[in-house]
Amino acid sequence: MGLEGKHSFGSIGETRVTFVEKKINENRKDFLKRLLEHNGFEVIIQEEKRKSEEDPQLYTVAVTDMVFNPTVWVFQRKLKTFDGHKVTQDYWNQVSEDTNPHYWKFAD
Protein backbone atom coordinates (compact mmCIF):
# COMPACT_ATOMS: atom_id res chain seq x y z
CA MET A 1 0.00 0.00 0.00
CA GLY A 2 2.76 2.48 0.89
CA LEU A 3 2.11 6.15 1.41
CA GLU A 4 -1.07 7.56 -0.06
CA GLY A 5 -2.55 11.02 0.30
CA LYS A 6 -5.92 9.62 1.24
CA HIS A 7 -6.89 9.36 4.92
CA SER A 8 -8.40 5.89 5.26
CA PHE A 9 -10.42 5.05 8.37
CA GLY A 10 -13.00 2.56 9.57
CA SER A 11 -13.38 -0.06 12.29
CA ILE A 12 -11.64 -3.17 13.46
CA GLY A 13 -14.05 -4.96 15.72
CA GLU A 14 -15.65 -2.31 17.90
CA THR A 15 -12.69 0.08 17.66
CA ARG A 16 -12.61 3.05 15.28
CA VAL A 17 -9.23 3.21 13.57
CA THR A 18 -7.14 4.92 10.93
CA PHE A 19 -5.79 2.32 8.52
CA VAL A 20 -2.05 2.57 7.99
CA GLU A 21 -1.57 -0.25 5.46
CA LYS A 22 -3.68 -3.18 4.30
CA LYS A 23 -2.80 -6.60 2.87
CA ILE A 24 0.83 -6.58 3.94
CA ASN A 25 3.14 -9.45 4.85
CA GLU A 26 4.32 -10.33 8.35
CA ASN A 27 7.71 -8.62 8.03
CA ARG A 28 6.09 -5.33 7.01
CA LYS A 29 3.47 -5.67 9.76
CA ASP A 30 6.15 -6.16 12.41
CA PHE A 31 8.17 -3.18 11.17
CA LEU A 32 5.18 -0.82 11.15
CA LYS A 33 3.92 -2.05 14.52
CA ARG A 34 7.29 -1.45 16.18
CA LEU A 35 7.80 1.95 14.49
CA LEU A 36 4.32 3.25 15.31
CA GLU A 37 4.41 2.01 18.93
CA HIS A 38 7.85 3.63 19.29
CA ASN A 39 6.18 6.91 18.25
CA GLY A 40 3.42 6.55 20.85
CA PHE A 41 0.55 5.13 18.80
CA GLU A 42 -1.75 2.33 19.89
CA VAL A 43 -1.55 -0.20 17.04
CA ILE A 44 -4.25 -2.72 16.12
CA ILE A 45 -3.46 -5.64 13.82
CA GLN A 46 -6.07 -7.62 11.92
CA GLU A 47 -5.39 -10.81 9.99
CA GLU A 48 -6.84 -10.80 6.48
CA LYS A 49 -9.00 -13.75 5.52
CA ARG A 50 -7.26 -16.28 3.31
CA LYS A 51 -8.96 -18.08 0.44
CA SER A 52 -7.02 -21.26 1.20
CA GLU A 53 -4.44 -22.52 3.70
CA GLU A 54 -1.72 -22.31 1.01
CA ASP A 55 -2.15 -18.56 0.58
CA PRO A 56 0.23 -16.38 2.61
CA GLN A 57 -1.20 -14.70 5.68
CA LEU A 58 -1.65 -10.97 5.12
CA TYR A 59 -2.41 -8.28 7.69
CA THR A 60 -3.99 -4.87 8.15
CA VAL A 61 -2.21 -2.38 10.41
CA ALA A 62 -4.21 0.44 11.99
CA VAL A 63 -3.90 2.97 14.81
CA THR A 64 -6.54 4.26 17.20
CA ASP A 65 -5.60 7.91 16.53
CA MET A 66 -8.33 9.02 14.12
CA VAL A 67 -6.40 12.07 12.86
CA PHE A 68 -3.20 10.17 12.04
CA ASN A 69 -2.34 10.24 8.33
CA PRO A 70 0.91 8.37 7.52
CA THR A 71 1.67 10.53 4.48
CA VAL A 72 1.35 13.77 6.44
CA TRP A 73 3.38 12.49 9.37
CA VAL A 74 6.23 11.21 7.16
CA PHE A 75 6.49 14.30 4.97
CA GLN A 76 6.15 16.67 7.94
CA ARG A 77 8.90 14.59 9.54
CA LYS A 78 6.99 13.98 12.76
CA LEU A 79 7.92 10.29 13.14
CA LYS A 80 11.19 9.22 14.74
CA THR A 81 13.31 6.16 13.95
CA PHE A 82 14.46 3.84 16.71
CA ASP A 83 17.75 5.74 16.98
CA GLY A 84 16.09 9.19 17.11
CA HIS A 85 16.38 10.33 13.49
CA LYS A 86 13.40 11.54 11.48
CA VAL A 87 11.58 8.99 9.31
CA THR A 88 11.92 9.60 5.57
CA GLN A 89 9.78 8.16 2.79
CA ASP A 90 12.46 5.58 1.92
CA TYR A 91 12.78 4.56 5.56
CA TRP A 92 8.99 4.20 5.87
CA ASN A 93 8.87 2.07 2.71
CA GLN A 94 11.84 0.00 3.93
CA VAL A 95 13.84 0.90 0.84
CA SER A 96 16.73 2.38 2.82
CA GLU A 97 17.74 2.99 6.40
CA ASP A 98 19.30 6.29 5.35
CA THR A 99 17.50 9.13 7.13
CA ASN A 100 19.14 11.90 5.13
CA PRO A 101 16.24 14.22 4.20
CA HIS A 102 17.09 14.53 0.49
CA TYR A 103 14.34 13.05 -1.67
CA TRP A 104 16.44 13.10 -4.83
CA LYS A 105 19.97 12.08 -5.67
CA PHE A 106 22.57 14.24 -7.42
CA ALA A 107 25.03 12.80 -9.92
CA ASP A 108 28.69 13.03 -8.93
C-alpha positions in Angstrom: 0.0 0.0 0.0 2.8 2.5 0.9 2.1 6.2 1.4 -1.1 7.6 -0.1 -2.5 11.0 0.3 -5.9 9.6 1.2 -6.9 9.4 4.9 -8.4 5.9 5.3 -10.4 5.0 8.4 -13.0 2.6 9.6 -13.4 -0.1 12.3 -11.6 -3.2 13.5 -14.0 -5.0 15.7 -15.6 -2.3 17.9 -12.7 0.1 17.7 -12.6 3.1 15.3 -9.2 3.2 13.6 -7.1 4.9 10.9 -5.8 2.3 8.5 -2.1 2.6 8.0 -1.6 -0.3 5.5 -3.7 -3.2 4.3 -2.8 -6.6 2.9 0.8 -6.6 3.9 3.1 -9.4 4.9 4.3 -10.3 8.3 7.7 -8.6 8.0 6.1 -5.3 7.0 3.5 -5.7 9.8 6.2 -6.2 12.4 8.2 -3.2 11.2 5.2 -0.8 11.1 3.9 -2.0 14.5 7.3 -1.5 16.2 7.8 1.9 14.5 4.3 3.3 15.3 4.4 2.0 18.9 7.9 3.6 19.3 6.2 6.9 18.2 3.4 6.6 20.9 0.5 5.1 18.8 -1.8 2.3 19.9 -1.6 -0.2 17.0 -4.2 -2.7 16.1 -3.5 -5.6 13.8 -6.1 -7.6 11.9 -5.4 -10.8 10.0 -6.8 -10.8 6.5 -9.0 -13.8 5.5 -7.3 -16.3 3.3 -9.0 -18.1 0.4 -7.0 -21.3 1.2 -4.4 -22.5 3.7 -1.7 -22.3 1.0 -2.2 -18.6 0.6 0.2 -16.4 2.6 -1.2 -14.7 5.7 -1.6 -11.0 5.1 -2.4 -8.3 7.7 -4.0 -4.9 8.2 -2.2 -2.4 10.4 -4.2 0.4 12.0 -3.9 3.0 14.8 -6.5 4.3 17.2 -5.6 7.9 16.5 -8.3 9.0 14.1 -6.4 12.1 12.9 -3.2 10.2 12.0 -2.3 10.2 8.3 0.9 8.4 7.5 1.7 10.5 4.5 1.3 13.8 6.4 3.4 12.5 9.4 6.2 11.2 7.2 6.5 14.3 5.0 6.1 16.7 7.9 8.9 14.6 9.5 7.0 14.0 12.8 7.9 10.3 13.1 11.2 9.2 14.7 13.3 6.2 13.9 14.5 3.8 16.7 17.8 5.7 17.0 16.1 9.2 17.1 16.4 10.3 13.5 13.4 11.5 11.5 11.6 9.0 9.3 11.9 9.6 5.6 9.8 8.2 2.8 12.5 5.6 1.9 12.8 4.6 5.6 9.0 4.2 5.9 8.9 2.1 2.7 11.8 0.0 3.9 13.8 0.9 0.8 16.7 2.4 2.8 17.7 3.0 6.4 19.3 6.3 5.3 17.5 9.1 7.1 19.1 11.9 5.1 16.2 14.2 4.2 17.1 14.5 0.5 14.3 13.0 -1.7 16.4 13.1 -4.8 20.0 12.1 -5.7 22.6 14.2 -7.4 25.0 12.8 -9.9 28.7 13.0 -8.9 
